[in-house]
Amino acid sequence: MLYRYQADWVPDGLPVHDGSLEQILELEPKLLITGEYNAVLLRKRLQQLGKTVEVLPLPDSISTIQNYQRAFLSIIQAEVKIDTHAFQTQFPSKQKSLLLLGANGIGTGKNTLENDLLIKAGWDNYIEHDGYINLDLEAVVANPPDAIYWSAPASNSLANLFAGHPAIRSITNDARLSADAHWRWQCPGPWSLDLIKSLSAWTNS
């Protein structure tokens, strides 16, 4: 997948594999790093074969992004230099509610990484419940948010019916569609800081 969807910061010539045990062993890696939910059976088999496998827990808040970076840099024996001040910056509150709307009418609530990001950017989360919830169309229309950020691409898939409903489109003039950058919400990292800045600047654009 690395070169099928190559990002501009990915250099050419890196070793690749298809995710199979055989191809990974052919590369003769001394160290394997993986996420906590990735290829659980495969990494257990690699460990059984004597390979060193380091598992990094997925960050679930802004503060744990720094822990994630420290752990990764330590594993690869690199110098640990992290701009902790950047993660502590708090933008002034705009006293406006933002609805993070996902596919199939799923809204992102509190006690999530996404909530941390929008609060840090100065927004209030429209959803007061914890975690991810199924939104009720009539309830959202009756009590609309000040702004909506949704990730559904402009297609006719069933997953996009909620976001594409005329009632949702009509309740606020302040809405943004982002099919390209939604991974920044789900995959925390240094780019999360850029996302916070763009969210903070939203109402001033």
C-alpha positions in Angstrom: 0.0 0.0 0.0 3.0 2.3 0.6 3.6 3.1 -3.0 0.1 2.5 -4.3 -1.0 5.6 -2.4 2.4 7.3 -2.0 2.5 10.5 0.1 4.9 13.2 -1.0 7.1 12.7 2.1 7.7 9.0 1.4 11.1 8.3 -0.3 11.5 5.9 -3.1 13.2 2.5 -2.6 11.8 1.4 0.8 11.3 -2.3 1.2 7.7 -3.4 1.0 5.7 -6.6 1.7 2.2 -7.8 1.2 1.5 -8.5 4.8 2.3 -12.2 4.6 4.5 -13.9 7.1 6.7 -15.2 4.3 7.4 -11.9 2.7 8.2 -10.3 6.1 10.7 -13.0 6.9 12.3 -12.6 3.5 13.2 -9.0 4.5 15.1 -10.4 7.5 14.1 -7.5 9.8 15.8 -7.1 13.1 13.0 -5.1 14.6 9.2 -4.9 13.8 7.0 -2.1 15.0 3.2 -2.3 14.9 0.1 -0.7 16.3 -1.9 -2.4 19.1 -4.8 -3.4 16.8 -2.7 -4.3 13.7 -2.2 -7.9 12.6 -2.5 -9.4 16.0 -2.1 -13.1 14.9 0.7 -12.3 12.5 2.8 -10.5 15.1 2.2 -13.3 17.6 3.6 -15.7 15.0 6.6 -13.5 14.4 7.3 -13.4 18.1 7.0 -17.2 18.3 9.7 -17.3 15.6 12.0 -15.2 17.7 11.5 -11.9 16.0 11.5 -8.7 18.1 8.1 -7.0 17.8 7.4 -3.7 19.5 3.7 -2.8 19.9 2.8 0.9 20.2 -0.6 1.7 21.8 -2.8 4.0 19.7 -3.0 7.5 21.2 -6.4 8.4 22.5 -5.7 12.0 23.5 -3.4 14.9 22.7 -1.2 14.1 25.7 -0.7 10.5 24.7 0.5 11.6 21.2 3.7 12.8 23.0 4.1 9.5 24.8 3.6 7.7 21.4 6.4 9.8 19.8 8.7 9.3 22.8 8.2 5.5 22.7 8.8 5.3 18.9 11.9 7.4 19.0 13.2 5.4 21.9 12.6 2.1 20.1 14.6 3.2 17.1 17.2 4.6 19.4 16.8 8.1 18.0 17.2 11.4 19.9 14.0 12.2 21.7 13.1 15.9 20.9 9.5 16.8 21.1 7.9 20.3 21.1 5.7 19.8 24.2 4.8 23.5 24.2 3.0 23.2 20.8 0.7 20.5 22.3 -0.1 22.7 25.3 -1.1 25.7 23.3 -4.8 26.5 23.8 -6.6 28.7 21.3 -9.3 31.1 22.7 -12.7 29.6 22.9 -15.2 30.7 20.2 -18.2 29.6 22.2 -19.5 27.9 19.1 -20.5 24.2 18.8 -18.9 22.0 16.2 -20.4 18.6 15.1 -17.9 16.1 13.9 -20.1 14.0 11.5 -18.8 10.7 10.2 -20.2 8.1 7.8 -23.6 6.5 8.6 -24.7 9.4 10.8 -22.1 8.7 13.5 -21.1 11.7 15.7 -18.0 12.0 17.7 -18.5 12.8 21.4 -16.3 13.5 24.4 -13.5 11.4 25.8 -12.1 10.9 22.3 -9.0 12.2 20.6 -11.1 14.1 18.1 -12.8 15.9 21.0 -9.4 16.9 22.4 -8.5 18.4 19.0 -11.6 20.6 18.6 -11.6 21.7 22.2 -7.9 22.7 21.9 -8.8 24.7 18.8 -11.4 26.7 20.8 -14.6 24.9 19.8 -17.3 23.3 21.9 -18.3 19.8 21.0 -21.9 19.7 19.9 -22.2 16.2 21.3 -22.3 16.0 25.0 -22.1 12.2 25.3 -19.0 10.1 25.5 -17.6 8.2 22.5 -19.3 7.7 19.2 -23.0 7.8 18.9 -25.7 7.3 16.3 -27.2 10.7 15.5 -30.9 11.4 15.3 -31.7 13.5 12.2 -34.8 15.2 13.7 -32.9 16.0 17.0 -30.0 17.6 15.1 -32.3 19.7 12.9 -34.4 20.8 16.0 -31.2 21.8 17.8 -28.5 22.5 15.2 -24.8 23.0 15.8 -23.1 26.2 14.8 -20.8 24.3 12.4 -20.5 20.8 10.9 -17.3 19.1 9.8 -17.9 15.8 7.9 -15.8 13.4 6.1 -18.1 11.7 3.7 -16.9 12.0 0.1 -19.2 13.4 -2.5 -20.7 10.1 -3.6 -24.0 8.4 -3.5 -23.0 5.6 -1.1 -25.5 4.6 1.6 -22.9 5.7 4.2 -23.3 9.3 3.1 -27.1 9.5 3.2 -27.2 11.2 6.6 -24.6 13.9 5.7 -26.2 14.4 2.3 -29.7 14.8 3.6 -31.2 18.2 2.6 -32.2 18.9 6.2 -28.6 18.5 7.4 -27.3 20.7 4.5 -29.8 23.4 5.3 -29.4 23.8 9.1 -26.1 25.7 8.9 -24.1 27.7 6.4 -20.9 26.9 8.2 -20.0 23.4 7.1 -16.9 21.8 5.6 -16.5 18.7 3.6 -13.1 17.0 3.9 -12.6 13.6 2.3 -8.8 14.0 2.0 -7.8 15.1 5.5 -10.1 13.0 7.7 -7.2 10.6 8.3 -5.6 13.4 10.4 -8.5 13.0 12.9 -8.1 9.3 13.2 -4.3 8.9 13.0 -2.7 11.2 15.6 0.7 12.6 15.1 2.6 15.9 14.6 0.1 16.8 11.9 -2.6 17.0 14.6 -1.1 20.4 15.5 -1.8 21.7 11.9 -5.3 20.4 12.2 -5.8 22.3 15.4 -4.5 25.5 13.8 -6.8 25.1 10.8 -9.8 24.5 13.0 -9.0 27.5 15.1 -8.8 29.7 12.0 -12.0 28.3 10.5 -14.4 31.0 11.8 -12.0 33.8 10.8 -11.7 32.6 7.2 
